[in-house]
Amino acid sequence: MAADGFASLSREDVGFNLIFLRTGLPTFKPERLRGRSADGLLVVLVVDDIDGEYARVQAEGVTITTPIETEPWGERYFQVTDPNGATIQLVQWMTEPAE
């Protein structure tokens, strides 16, 4: 679901719902937080096809904050930043993470 300043991501099969609401909107609650930013917030979403997601996001015209890279421990990821300053990281584990 999406509208101007609003996006909702959900997965009914796992009971997951993540909502992004642009600050400054008249509907933003609580009102005392309406103008605040989310600098320093990192939201990580695990995906099955990081290269496909990277291409899809680029095709949508989204500015990439951190280009795709693979860490030595097997984490392949890229990052974008939403208008509130929250960093969104999409990641695919190329090897199973250590416990």
Buried (B, 14 or more C-beta within 10 A) or exposed (E): EEEEBBEEEEEEEEEEEEEBBBBEEEEBEEEEEEEEBBEEEEBEEEBEEBEEBBEEBBEEEEEEEEEBEEEEEBBBBBBBBBEBEBBBBBBBBEEEEEE
